[in-house]
Amino acid sequence: MGIEQFPEIETFQKLPRKVIVKGGSSGFDTAGRPELRGIVINNAGYSIRNTKVFLVVFDHQEIPLLNRSTIPEPSQLPQGGIGSFTFTLDDHNQEITNYYLYTNWEYEDSDW
């Protein structure tokens, strides 16, 4: 199947040349804990490794309440690779709606 059959997916040439992190669905898990799922897209131009996603949750006054990190699956991404992550918060009782996501990573330089 070609990309023409998936018109809702943009080509990687239209994306910025960086590692992109996007939050997706926010809700609650089966135990009633708040949960946030999302994806990481590597469009940096090279393979990356040791990827880590950080979440900062804000209150209604834009004051940071908590900061958490997780490792996406997979944590090593080739150019154009997509990984997924899930944050499940035990110490927060509201749905995650006001948040900021960012990522840290290293270039995969073992074959350089």
The first five atom37 places (N, CA, C, CB, O) and aatype in JSON, in Angstrom:
{
  "aatype": [12, 7, 9, 6, 5, 13, 14, 6, 9, 6, 16, 13, 5, 11, 10, 14, 1, 11, 19, 9, 19, 11, 7, 7, 15, 15, 7, 13, 3, 16, 0, 7, 1, 14, 6, 10, 1, 7, 9, 19, 9, 2, 2, 0, 7, 18, 15, 9, 1, 2, 16, 11, 19, 13, 10, 19, 19, 13, 3, 8, 5, 6, 9, 14, 10, 10, 2, 1, 15, 16, 9, 14, 6, 14, 15, 5, 10, 14, 5, 7, 7, 9, 7, 15, 13, 16, 13, 16, 10, 3, 3, 8, 2, 5, 6, 9, 16, 2, 18, 18, 10, 18, 16, 2, 17, 6, 18, 6, 3, 15, 3, 17],
  "atom_mask": [
    [1, 1, 1, 1, 1],
    [1, 1, 1, 0, 1],
    [1, 1, 1, 1, 1],
    [1, 1, 1, 1, 1],
    [1, 1, 1, 1, 1],
    [1, 1, 1, 1, 1],
    [1, 1, 1, 1, 1],
    [1, 1, 1, 1, 1],
    [1, 1, 1, 1, 1],
    [1, 1, 1, 1, 1],
    [1, 1, 1, 1, 1],
    [1, 1, 1, 1, 1],
    [1, 1, 1, 1, 1],
    [1, 1, 1, 1, 1],
    [1, 1, 1, 1, 1],
    [1, 1, 1, 1, 1],
    [1, 1, 1, 1, 1],
    [1, 1, 1, 1, 1],
    [1, 1, 1, 1, 1],
    [1, 1, 1, 1, 1],
    [1, 1, 1, 1, 1],
    [1, 1, 1, 1, 1],
    [1, 1, 1, 0, 1],
    [1, 1, 1, 0, 1],
    [1, 1, 1, 1, 1],
    [1, 1, 1, 1, 1],
    [1, 1, 1, 0, 1],
    [1, 1, 1, 1, 1],
    [1, 1, 1, 1, 1],
    [1, 1, 1, 1, 1],
    [1, 1, 1, 1, 1],
    [1, 1, 1, 0, 1],
    [1, 1, 1, 1, 1],
    [1, 1, 1, 1, 1],
    [1, 1, 1, 1, 1],
    [1, 1, 1, 1, 1],
    [1, 1, 1, 1, 1],
    [1, 1, 1, 0, 1],
    [1, 1, 1, 1, 1],
    [1, 1, 1, 1, 1],
    [1, 1, 1, 1, 1],
    [1, 1, 1, 1, 1],
    [1, 1, 1, 1, 1],
    [1, 1, 1, 1, 1],
    [1, 1, 1, 0, 1],
    [1, 1, 1, 1, 1],
    [1, 1, 1, 1, 1],
    [1, 1, 1, 1, 1],
    [1, 1, 1, 1, 1],
    [1, 1, 1, 1, 1],
    [1, 1, 1, 1, 1],
    [1, 1, 1, 1, 1],
    [1, 1, 1, 1, 1],
    [1, 1, 1, 1, 1],
    [1, 1, 1, 1, 1],
    [1, 1, 1, 1, 1],
    [1, 1, 1, 1, 1],
    [1, 1, 1, 1, 1],
    [1, 1, 1, 1, 1],
    [1, 1, 1, 1, 1],
    [1, 1, 1, 1, 1],
    [1, 1, 1, 1, 1],
    [1, 1, 1, 1, 1],
    [1, 1, 1, 1, 1],
    [1, 1, 1, 1, 1],
    [1, 1, 1, 1, 1],
    [1, 1, 1, 1, 1],
    [1, 1, 1, 1, 1],
    [1, 1, 1, 1, 1],
    [1, 1, 1, 1, 1],
    [1, 1, 1, 1, 1],
    [1, 1, 1, 1, 1],
    [1, 1, 1, 1, 1],
    [1, 1, 1, 1, 1],
    [1, 1, 1, 1, 1],
    [1, 1, 1, 1, 1],
    [1, 1, 1, 1, 1],
    [1, 1, 1, 1, 1],
    [1, 1, 1, 1, 1],
    [1, 1, 1, 0, 1],
    [1, 1, 1, 0, 1],
    [1, 1, 1, 1, 1],
    [1, 1, 1, 0, 1],
    [1, 1, 1, 1, 1],
    [1, 1, 1, 1, 1],
    [1, 1, 1, 1, 1],
    [1, 1, 1, 1, 1],
    [1, 1, 1, 1, 1],
    [1, 1, 1, 1, 1],
    [1, 1, 1, 1, 1],
    [1, 1, 1, 1, 1],
    [1, 1, 1, 1, 1],
    [1, 1, 1, 1, 1],
    [1, 1, 1, 1, 1],
    [1, 1, 1, 1, 1],
    [1, 1, 1, 1, 1],
    [1, 1, 1, 1, 1],
    [1, 1, 1, 1, 1],
    [1, 1, 1, 1, 1],
    [1, 1, 1, 1, 1],
    [1, 1, 1, 1, 1],
    [1, 1, 1, 1, 1],
    [1, 1, 1, 1, 1],
    [1, 1, 1, 1, 1],
    [1, 1, 1, 1, 1],
    [1, 1, 1, 1, 1],
    [1, 1, 1, 1, 1],
    [1, 1, 1, 1, 1],
    [1, 1, 1, 1, 1],
    [1, 1, 1, 1, 1],
    [1, 1, 1, 1, 1],
    [1, 1, 1, 1, 1]
  ],
  "atom_positions": [
    [[0.83, -1.19, 0.0], [0.0, 0.0, 0.0], [0.87, 1.24, 0.0], [-0.95, 0.0, 1.21], [1.82, 1.35, 0.78]],
    [[0.56, 2.16, -0.86], [1.3, 3.41, -0.92], [0.73, 4.44, 0.02], [0.0, 0.0, 0.0], [-0.37, 4.28, 0.55]],
    [[1.49, 5.52, 0.24], [1.03, 6.57, 1.14], [-0.18, 7.31, 0.58], [2.15, 7.57, 1.42], [-0.9, 7.97, 1.33]],
    [[-0.41, 7.19, -0.73], [-1.57, 7.84, -1.34], [-2.88, 7.28, -0.79], [-1.53, 7.67, -2.85], [-3.9, 7.96, -0.81]],
    [[-2.86, 6.05, -0.29], [-4.05, 5.43, 0.26], [-4.32, 5.88, 1.7], [-3.92, 3.93, 0.21], [-5.35, 5.53, 2.27]],
    [[-3.42, 6.65, 2.27], [-3.59, 7.17, 3.62], [-3.47, 8.7, 3.59], [-2.53, 6.56, 4.59], [-2.46, 9.24, 4.02]],
    [[-4.49, 9.39, 3.09], [-4.38, 10.85, 2.91], [-4.28, 11.63, 4.21], [-5.55, 11.35, 2.13], [-3.85, 12.78, 4.19]],
    [[-4.68, 11.05, 5.35], [-4.61, 11.79, 6.6], [-3.2, 11.82, 7.17], [-5.56, 11.18, 7.62], [-2.93, 12.58, 8.1]],
    [[-2.3, 11.0, 6.63], [-0.91, 10.97, 7.1], [-0.08, 11.92, 6.24], [-0.34, 9.52, 7.04], [-0.06, 11.79, 5.02]],
    [[0.6, 12.86, 6.87], [1.46, 13.78, 6.12], [2.78, 13.09, 5.82], [1.69, 15.09, 6.91], [3.2, 12.18, 6.55]],
    [[3.43, 13.51, 4.77], [4.76, 12.98, 4.48], [5.76, 13.6, 5.45], [5.16, 13.25, 3.01], [5.53, 14.69, 5.97]],
    [[6.86, 12.9, 5.69], [7.84, 13.39, 6.64], [8.53, 14.66, 6.16], [8.88, 12.32, 6.91], [9.1, 15.38, 6.97]],
    [[8.49, 14.96, 4.85], [9.1, 16.18, 4.35], [8.36, 17.42, 4.87], [9.12, 16.18, 2.83], [8.96, 18.49, 4.94]],
    [[7.1, 17.3, 5.22], [6.33, 18.44, 5.72], [6.53, 18.67, 7.21], [4.85, 18.23, 5.43], [6.17, 19.72, 7.72]],
    [[7.11, 17.7, 7.91], [7.34, 17.83, 9.34], [8.65, 18.57, 9.6], [7.35, 16.45, 10.02], [9.56, 18.5, 8.77]],
    [[8.77, 19.27, 10.73], [10.04, 19.92, 11.07], [11.14, 18.9, 11.3], [9.88, 20.81, 12.31], [10.87, 17.77, 11.73]],
    [[12.38, 19.28, 11.02], [13.54, 18.38, 11.18], [13.94, 18.32, 12.65], [14.74, 18.85, 10.31], [14.93, 18.93, 13.06]],
    [[13.16, 17.61, 13.44], [13.46, 17.43, 14.86], [12.73, 16.19, 15.36], [13.06, 18.69, 15.68], [11.98, 15.56, 14.62]],
    [[12.94, 15.87, 16.61], [12.21, 14.78, 17.24], [10.92, 15.37, 17.79], [13.07, 14.08, 18.38], [10.95, 16.3, 18.61]],
    [[9.8, 14.84, 17.34], [8.49, 15.4, 17.66], [7.81, 14.5, 18.68], [7.61, 15.55, 16.37], [7.8, 13.28, 18.53]],
    [[7.24, 15.1, 19.72], [6.49, 14.35, 20.72], [5.07, 14.93, 20.76], [7.17, 14.42, 22.14], [4.89, 16.14, 20.86]],
    [[4.08, 14.04, 20.67], [2.68, 14.46, 20.66], [1.88, 13.64, 21.66], [2.07, 14.31, 19.24], [1.99, 12.42, 21.7]],
    [[1.09, 14.34, 22.47], [0.17, 13.67, 23.37], [-1.07, 13.28, 22.62], [0.0, 0.0, 0.0], [-1.55, 14.04, 21.77]],
    [[-1.59, 12.13, 22.9], [-2.78, 11.65, 22.21], [-3.97, 11.63, 23.14], [0.0, 0.0, 0.0], [-4.49, 12.68, 23.51]],
    [[-4.39, 10.45, 23.52], [-5.59, 10.3, 24.33], [-5.27, 10.44, 25.81], [-6.26, 8.95, 24.06], [-4.28, 9.9, 26.32]],
    [[-6.12, 11.18, 26.48], [-6.02, 11.36, 27.92], [-7.28, 10.79, 28.54], [-5.82, 12.87, 28.3], [-8.38, 11.02, 28.03]],
    [[-7.14, 10.07, 29.61], [-8.29, 9.47, 30.27], [-7.85, 8.78, 31.55], [0.0, 0.0, 0.0], [-6.94, 9.24, 32.23]],
    [[-8.51, 7.68, 31.86], [-8.21, 6.93, 33.07], [-8.0, 5.47, 32.72], [-9.34, 7.08, 34.12], [-8.65, 4.94, 31.82]],
    [[-7.08, 4.82, 33.43], [-6.86, 3.39, 33.19], [-7.92, 2.58, 33.94], [-5.44, 2.97, 33.64], [-8.83, 3.15, 34.54]],
    [[-7.8, 1.27, 33.91], [-8.81, 0.41, 34.53], [-8.85, 0.54, 36.05], [-8.56, -1.04, 34.16], [-9.87, 0.23, 36.67]],
    [[-7.76, 1.0, 36.65], [-7.72, 1.21, 38.1], [-8.19, 2.6, 38.49], [-6.32, 0.98, 38.62], [-8.22, 2.92, 39.68]],
    [[-8.57, 3.44, 37.54], [-9.05, 4.79, 37.83], [-7.98, 5.84, 37.93], [0.0, 0.0, 0.0], [-8.25, 6.96, 38.35]],
    [[-6.74, 5.5, 37.55], [-5.65, 6.46, 37.6], [-5.59, 7.26, 36.3], [-4.31, 5.74, 37.85], [-5.86, 6.7, 35.23]],
    [[-5.26, 8.56, 36.36], [-5.14, 9.35, 35.13], [-4.03, 8.81, 34.24], [-4.89, 10.83, 35.47], [-2.99, 8.36, 34.72]],
    [[-4.27, 8.88, 32.94], [-3.34, 8.29, 31.99], [-3.26, 9.19, 30.75], [-3.77, 6.85, 31.6], [-4.26, 9.77, 30.32]],
    [[-2.06, 9.29, 30.18], [-1.84, 10.04, 28.95], [-1.0, 9.18, 28.01], [-1.14, 11.41, 29.22], [0.06, 8.69, 28.39]],
    [[-1.5, 9.0, 26.8], [-0.77, 8.22, 25.79], [-0.36, 9.15, 24.66], [-1.65, 7.04, 25.24], [-1.01, 10.17, 24.4]],
    [[0.74, 8.8, 23.99], [1.2, 9.63, 22.88], [2.24, 8.93, 22.05], [0.0, 0.0, 0.0], [2.53, 7.75, 22.24]],
    [[2.81, 9.69, 21.1], [3.82, 9.13, 20.2], [5.03, 10.05, 20.12], [3.23, 8.9, 18.81], [4.95, 11.25, 20.4]],
    [[6.15, 9.46, 19.72], [7.39, 10.18, 19.44], [7.75, 9.85, 18.0], [8.55, 9.77, 20.44], [7.78, 8.68, 17.62]],
    [[8.02, 10.87, 17.19], [8.4, 10.7, 15.79], [9.82, 11.22, 15.61], [7.41, 11.43, 14.83], [10.1, 12.37, 15.94]],
    [[10.7, 10.39, 15.08], [12.07, 10.82, 14.82], [12.15, 11.37, 13.4], [13.08, 9.65, 15.02], [12.13, 10.61, 12.43]],
    [[12.24, 12.67, 13.27], [12.45, 13.31, 11.97], [13.71, 14.19, 12.03], [11.21, 14.16, 11.57], [13.79, 15.21, 11.35]],
    [[14.68, 13.77, 12.85], [15.91, 14.54, 13.03], [16.89, 14.34, 11.89], [16.57, 14.17, 14.33], [17.83, 15.12, 11.74]],
    [[16.69, 13.3, 11.09], [17.6, 13.04, 9.98], [18.56, 11.91, 10.23], [0.0, 0.0, 0.0], [19.21, 11.43, 9.3]],
    [[18.68, 11.45, 11.47], [19.58, 10.37, 11.86], [18.86, 9.48, 12.86], [20.9, 10.92, 12.46], [17.85, 9.87, 13.45]],
    [[19.38, 8.28, 13.05], [18.85, 7.39, 14.08], [19.15, 7.97, 15.46], [19.44, 5.96, 13.95], [20.19, 8.61, 15.65]],
    [[18.26, 7.74, 16.41], [18.45, 8.22, 17.78], [18.29, 7.06, 18.75], [17.44, 9.36, 18.12], [17.7, 6.02, 18.42]],
    [[18.82, 7.25, 19.96], [18.73, 6.23, 21.01], [18.53, 6.91, 22.36], [20.0, 5.33, 21.04], [18.57, 8.14, 22.45]],
    [[18.32, 6.11, 23.38], [18.13, 6.61, 24.75], [17.07, 7.71, 24.8], [19.45, 7.14, 25.33], [17.25, 8.73, 25.48]],
    [[16.0, 7.52, 24.1], [14.92, 8.49, 24.06], [14.15, 8.46, 25.37], [13.97, 8.22, 22.87], [13.85, 7.39, 25.9]],
    [[13.84, 9.63, 25.88], [13.07, 9.76, 27.11], [12.06, 10.89, 26.92], [14.0, 10.03, 28.34], [12.4, 11.96, 26.42]],
    [[10.82, 10.65, 27.34], [9.75, 11.65, 27.22], [9.44, 12.17, 28.62], [8.47, 11.04, 26.55], [9.33, 11.4, 29.57]],
    [[9.29, 13.49, 28.74], [8.99, 14.15, 30.01], [7.61, 14.79, 29.93], [10.07, 15.21, 30.35], [7.22, 15.34, 28.9]],
    [[6.9, 14.73, 31.03], [5.56, 15.31, 31.16], [5.56, 16.29, 32.32], [4.48, 14.22, 31.37], [5.97, 15.95, 33.43]],
    [[5.08, 17.51, 32.07], [4.87, 18.51, 33.12], [3.37, 18.81, 33.14], [5.73, 19.83, 32.89], [2.81, 19.21, 32.12]],
    [[2.73, 18.61, 34.29], [1.3, 18.86, 34.43], [1.13, 20.16, 35.19], [0.58, 17.68, 35.18], [1.78, 20.39, 36.21]],
    [[0.24, 21.03, 34.68], [-0.02, 22.34, 35.27], [-1.4, 22.36, 35.93], [0.08, 23.45, 34.2], [-2.3, 21.61, 35.54]],
    [[-1.55, 23.23, 36.93], [-2.88, 23.44, 37.52], [-3.61, 24.54, 36.76], [-2.76, 23.81, 39.02], [-3.14, 24.98, 35.71]],
    [[-4.75, 24.98, 37.25], [-5.57, 25.98, 36.54], [-4.91, 27.35, 36.49], [-6.91, 26.1, 37.21], [-5.32, 28.19, 35.68]],
    [[-3.89, 27.61, 37.33], [-3.17, 28.88, 37.32], [-1.85, 28.78, 36.57], [-2.93, 29.35, 38.74], [-1.01, 29.68, 36.69]],
    [[-1.65, 27.71, 35.81], [-0.43, 27.47, 35.03], [0.8, 27.26, 35.9], [-0.19, 28.61, 34.08], [1.92, 27.54, 35.47]],
    [[0.6, 26.78, 37.11], [1.7, 26.45, 38.01], [1.99, 24.95, 37.87], [1.37, 26.83, 39.5], [1.06, 24.14, 37.95]],
    [[3.24, 24.57, 37.67], [3.55, 23.14, 37.53], [3.21, 22.35, 38.8], [5.02, 22.94, 37.18], [3.61, 22.71, 39.9]],
    [[2.47, 21.27, 38.61], [2.1, 20.4, 39.73], [3.07, 19.24, 39.87], [0.68, 19.87, 39.55], [3.48, 18.89, 40.98]],
    [[3.43, 18.64, 38.75], [4.33, 17.5, 38.8], [5.06, 17.33, 37.48], [3.57, 16.22, 39.15], [4.63, 17.82, 36.44]],
    [[6.17, 16.63, 37.57], [7.01, 16.35, 36.4], [7.36, 14.88, 36.44], [8.3, 17.26, 36.38], [7.89, 14.39, 37.43]],
    [[7.07, 14.17, 35.36], [7.38, 12.74, 35.28], [8.1, 12.45, 33.97], [6.08, 11.89, 35.39], [8.04, 13.24, 33.03]],
    [[8.77, 11.32, 33.91], [9.42, 10.9, 32.67], [9.15, 9.43, 32.43], [10.95, 11.18, 32.73], [8.86, 8.67, 33.36]],
    [[9.24, 9.03, 31.18], [9.08, 7.64, 30.79], [9.91, 7.37, 29.56], [7.59, 7.3, 30.55], [10.3, 8.29, 28.84]],
    [[10.17, 6.11, 29.31], [10.92, 5.7, 28.13], [9.93, 5.14, 27.12], [12.03, 4.64, 28.49], [9.19, 4.21, 27.44]],
    [[9.9, 5.69, 25.91], [8.95, 5.18, 24.91], [9.36, 3.8, 24.41], [8.85, 6.16, 23.72], [10.49, 3.37, 24.6]],
    [[8.44, 3.15, 23.79], [8.7, 1.83, 23.21], [8.61, 1.93, 21.71], [7.71, 0.77, 23.76], [7.52, 2.21, 21.21]],
    [[9.64, 1.73, 20.95], [11.02, 1.49, 21.35], [11.73, 2.8, 21.68], [11.78, 0.74, 20.25], [11.28, 3.87, 21.27]],
    [[12.83, 2.71, 22.42], [13.58, 3.92, 22.79], [14.66, 4.26, 21.77], [14.21, 3.75, 24.17], [15.24, 5.34, 21.81]],
    [[14.93, 3.34, 20.86], [15.86, 3.59, 19.76], [15.05, 3.67, 18.48], [16.98, 2.47, 19.66], [14.35, 2.72, 18.12]],
    [[15.13, 4.82, 17.79], [14.3, 5.05, 16.61], [15.15, 5.39, 15.4], [13.3, 6.16, 16.87], [16.01, 6.26, 15.47]],
    [[14.92, 4.71, 14.28], [15.57, 5.12, 13.04], [14.92, 6.39, 12.51], [15.5, 3.99, 11.97], [13.88, 6.81, 13.02]],
    [[15.53, 7.02, 11.5], [14.92, 8.19, 10.87], [13.53, 7.78, 10.37], [15.8, 8.74, 9.7], [13.39, 6.79, 9.65]],
    [[12.52, 8.54, 10.75], [11.15, 8.24, 10.36], [10.46, 7.27, 11.28], [0.0, 0.0, 0.0], [9.28, 6.95, 11.08]],
    [[11.16, 6.77, 12.3], [10.57, 5.8, 13.23], [9.61, 6.45, 14.21], [0.0, 0.0, 0.0], [9.75, 7.63, 14.54]],
    [[8.65, 5.67, 14.67], [7.64, 6.16, 15.6], [7.62, 5.24, 16.81], [6.23, 6.24, 14.93], [7.56, 4.02, 16.68]],
    [[7.67, 5.85, 17.99], [7.55, 5.11, 19.24], [6.33, 5.59, 20.0], [0.0, 0.0, 0.0], [5.81, 6.67, 19.73]],
    [[5.87, 4.8, 20.94], [4.7, 5.18, 21.75], [5.06, 5.19, 23.22], [3.52, 4.22, 21.49], [5.99, 4.51, 23.66]],
    [[4.31, 5.98, 23.99], [4.54, 6.07, 25.43], [3.21, 6.2, 26.16], [5.46, 7.27, 25.76], [2.19, 6.58, 25.58]],
    [[3.24, 5.87, 27.44], [2.08, 6.01, 28.31], [2.54, 6.52, 29.67], [1.31, 4.66, 28.45], [3.47, 5.97, 30.26]],
    [[1.89, 7.56, 30.15], [2.09, 8.04, 31.51], [0.88, 7.63, 32.32], [2.31, 9.6, 31.55], [-0.25, 7.95, 31.95]],
    [[1.09, 6.94, 33.42], [0.02, 6.62, 34.37], [0.43, 7.22, 35.71], [-0.22, 5.05, 34.48], [1.47, 6.87, 36.27]],
    [[-0.4, 8.13, 36.21], [-0.04, 8.89, 37.41], [-0.77, 8.36, 38.64], [-0.36, 10.39, 37.22], [-2.0, 8.35, 38.69]],
    [[-0.01, 7.91, 39.63], [-0.59, 7.41, 40.87], [-0.93, 8.53, 41.84], [0.35, 6.42, 41.53], [-1.84, 8.4, 42.66]],
    [[-0.18, 9.64, 41.76], [-0.33, 10.71, 42.74], [-1.09, 11.92, 42.19], [1.04, 11.15, 43.22], [-0.89, 13.04, 42.65]],
    [[-1.95, 11.69, 41.22], [-2.77, 12.76, 40.62], [-4.16, 12.18, 40.41], [-2.15, 13.3, 39.24], [-4.28, 11.05, 39.96]],
    [[-5.2, 12.94, 40.74], [-6.54, 12.36, 40.68], [-7.43, 12.95, 39.6], [-7.21, 12.52, 42.0], [-8.6, 12.57, 39.5]],
    [[-6.92, 13.89, 38.8], [-7.73, 14.5, 37.75], [-7.22, 14.09, 36.38], [-7.73, 16.03, 37.88], [-6.07, 13.66, 36.23]],
    [[-8.08, 14.23, 35.38], [-7.66, 13.93, 34.02], [-6.55, 14.89, 33.6], [-8.86, 14.02, 33.04], [-6.56, 16.06, 33.98]],
    [[-5.6, 14.4, 32.83], [-4.45, 15.2, 32.4], [-4.88, 16.02, 31.19], [-3.21, 14.29, 32.06], [-4.99, 15.49, 30.08]],
    [[-5.13, 17.31, 31.4], [-5.59, 18.16, 30.3], [-4.64, 19.32, 30.02], [-6.96, 18.7, 30.61], [-4.46, 19.69, 28.86]],
    [[-4.03, 19.89, 31.05], [-3.13, 21.03, 30.88], [-1.71, 20.53, 31.16], [-3.52, 22.21, 31.84], [-1.3, 20.39, 32.31]],
    [[-0.96, 20.27, 30.07], [0.35, 19.65, 30.23], [1.3, 20.13, 29.13], [0.22, 18.12, 30.2], [0.9, 20.74, 28.14]],
    [[2.58, 19.82, 29.35], [3.63, 20.11, 28.38], [4.49, 18.85, 28.24], [4.5, 21.34, 28.81], [4.87, 18.25, 29.25]],
    [[4.8, 18.46, 27.01], [5.64, 17.31, 26.74], [6.93, 17.75, 26.08], [4.9, 16.29, 25.87], [6.92, 18.63, 25.22]],
    [[8.03, 17.14, 26.46], [9.3, 17.35, 25.77], [10.11, 16.07, 25.84], [10.09, 18.55, 26.39], [9.8, 15.16, 26.61]],
    [[11.16, 16.01, 25.02], [11.93, 14.78, 24.94], [13.42, 15.06, 24.95], [11.55, 14.0, 23.68], [13.88, 16.11, 24.5]],
    [[14.18, 14.1, 25.46], [15.64, 14.08, 25.39], [16.05, 12.83, 24.65], [16.3, 14.14, 26.81], [15.36, 11.81, 24.73]],
    [[17.15, 12.89, 23.94], [17.62, 11.75, 23.17], [19.07, 11.97, 22.79], [16.76, 11.52, 21.91], [19.6, 13.06, 22.98]],
    [[19.71, 10.93, 22.27], [21.09, 10.99, 21.78], [21.11, 10.44, 20.37], [22.07, 10.18, 22.71], [20.31, 9.58, 20.01]],
    [[22.05, 10.94, 19.57], [22.24, 10.36, 18.23], [22.77, 8.95, 18.36], [23.2, 11.22, 17.38], [23.6, 8.68, 19.23]],
    [[22.31, 8.05, 17.52], [22.84, 6.69, 17.45], [24.13, 6.77, 16.64], [21.81, 5.66, 16.81], [24.1, 6.79, 15.41]],
    [[25.27, 6.81, 17.34], [26.54, 7.02, 16.67], [27.44, 5.79, 16.69], [27.26, 8.17, 17.32], [28.64, 5.91, 16.44]],
    [[26.9, 4.62, 16.99], [27.72, 3.43, 17.08], [28.28, 2.99, 15.72], [26.91, 2.31, 17.7], [29.29, 2.3, 15.67]],
    [[27.62, 3.39, 14.63], [28.09, 2.99, 13.31], [28.81, 4.13, 12.57], [26.93, 2.5, 12.47], [29.06, 4.02, 11.37]],
    [[29.15, 5.2, 13.27], [29.84, 6.32, 12.63], [31.32, 6.05, 12.53], [29.59, 7.62, 13.4], [32.07, 6.88, 12.02]]
  ]
}
